[in-house]
């Protein structure tokens, strides 16, 4: 086969955007990377330093936290996580992505707990952008989501609730899975 025939036989052209399922898988992979403290630590701490990625490359993690404030029986604090990946390779839902910060992936949450009701609430945003590579395609994914979630203690079993709406890689998404599963595309 000639080189020109091989190029013409390509089933996927570079620059083709991620499908809704691929975009959601990328989001899940990055969210897993936020909470991963098992990667090889290069410098700093697992929450605030440089860590190796599961399949190659590295990610710089930055963790921020405000001083908790109390009003009545409710305590609030804001936490933030920033990921700046550098050729970070991760696997999610059967796809293997290579990502770079453009400029970074951010999660900012305000957590509140109410002592007398045993309630926990979380309000926040997922933002930023990463450059991605998947197979022979590449592009930039912009994240713009708001999240609201929490739990209420109900006898012996807590009841979880949550939702997230916005866009991931240009795809409208809704997320409601208190067990932590994949987001559900809505468009």
Residue pairs with C-beta under 8 A, 6 or more apart in sequence:
1 9
10 136
12 135
12 136
12 137
13 137
14 136
14 137
14 138
15 137
15 138
15 139
16 137
16 139
17 139
17 169
17 170
18 26
18 132
18 134
18 137
18 139
18 141
18 169
18 171
20 171
20 173
20 185
20 187
21 93
21 185
22 95
22 134
22 169
23 141
23 168
23 169
23 170
23 171
23 173
23 185
24 93
24 168
24 171
24 173
24 182
24 183
24 184
24 185
25 92
25 93
25 94
25 95
25 97
25 182
26 92
26 95
26 97
26 99
26 130
26 132
26 141
26 168
26 169
27 126
27 143
27 168
27 173
27 183
28 92
28 93
28 182
28 183
29 90
29 91
29 92
29 93
29 97
30 83
30 90
30 99
30 105
30 130
31 107
32 90
32 92
33 53
33 54
33 59
33 83
33 85
33 88
33 90
34 61
34 81
34 83
34 105
34 107
36 51
36 54
37 46
37 47
38 46
39 46
39 51
39 52
39 53
39 54
39 59
40 51
40 52
41 49
41 50
41 51
41 52
42 49
42 50
42 51
42 52
42 58
43 49
43 50
44 50
44 61
46 61
47 61
47 63
47 81
48 61
48 62
48 63
49 60
49 61
50 58
50 59
50 60
50 61
51 58
51 59
51 61
52 58
53 59
53 85
53 88
53 89
53 90
54 89
54 90
54 91
55 89
55 90
55 91
55 96
56 87
56 88
56 89
56 98
57 85
57 86
57 87
57 88
57 89
57 98
58 85
58 86
58 87
58 88
59 83
59 84
59 85
59 86
59 88
60 83
60 84
60 85
60 86
61 81
61 82
61 83
62 80
62 81
62 82
62 84
63 79
63 80
63 81
64 78
64 79
64 80
64 81
64 82
65 77
65 78
65 79
65 80
66 77
66 78
66 79
67 77
68 75
68 76
68 77
69 75
69 76
69 77
70 76
73 114
73 115
73 116
74 112
74 113
74 114
74 115
75 112
75 113
75 115
76 110
76 111
76 112
77 110
77 111
78 108
78 109
78 110
78 111
79 108
79 109
79 111
80 106
80 107
80 108
80 109
81 106
81 107
81 108
82 104
82 105
82 106
82 128
83 101
83 104
83 105
83 106
84 101
84 103
84 104
84 105
85 99
85 100
85 101
85 105
85 130
86 100
86 101
87 98
87 100
88 98
88 99
88 100
89 96
89 97
89 98
90 96
90 97
90 99
91 97
93 182
95 134
96 134
97 132
97 133
97 134
98 132
98 133
98 134
99 130
99 131
99 132
99 133
100 130
100 131
101 128
101 130
101 131
102 129
102 130
102 131
102 140
103 128
103 129
104 128
104 129
104 130
105 126
105 128
105 129
105 130
105 143
106 125
106 126
106 127
106 128
106 143
107 124
107 125
107 126
108 124
108 125
108 127
109 122
109 123
109 124
109 147
110 122
110 123
110 124
111 120
111 121
111 122
112 120
112 121
112 122
113 119
113 120
113 121
117 152
117 153
118 152
118 153
119 150
119 151
119 152
119 153
120 150
120 151
120 152
121 148
121 149
121 150
122 147
122 148
122 149
122 150
122 162
123 146
123 147
123 148
124 146
124 147
125 145
125 146
125 147
126 143
126 144
126 145
126 147
126 164
126 166
127 143
127 144
127 145
128 142
128 143
129 140
129 141
129 142
129 143
130 140
130 141
131 138
131 139
131 140
131 141
132 138
132 139
132 140
132 141
139 169
141 168
141 169
142 167
142 169
142 170
143 166
143 167
143 168
143 169
144 166
144 167
144 168
145 164
145 165
145 166
145 167
145 168
145 173
145 175
146 164
146 165
146 166
147 162
147 163
147 164
147 175
148 162
148 163
148 164
149 160
149 161
149 162
149 163
149 164
149 178
150 160
150 161
150 162
151 158
151 159
151 160
151 161
151 178
152 158
152 159
152 161
160 178
160 179
161 178
162 175
162 176
162 177
162 178
163 174
163 175
163 176
164 173
164 174
164 175
164 176
164 183
165 172
165 173
165 174
165 175
166 172
166 173
167 173
168 183
171 185
171 187
172 185
172 186
172 187
173 183
173 184
173 185
173 186
173 187
174 183
174 184
174 185
174 186
175 183
175 184
176 184
177 183
177 184
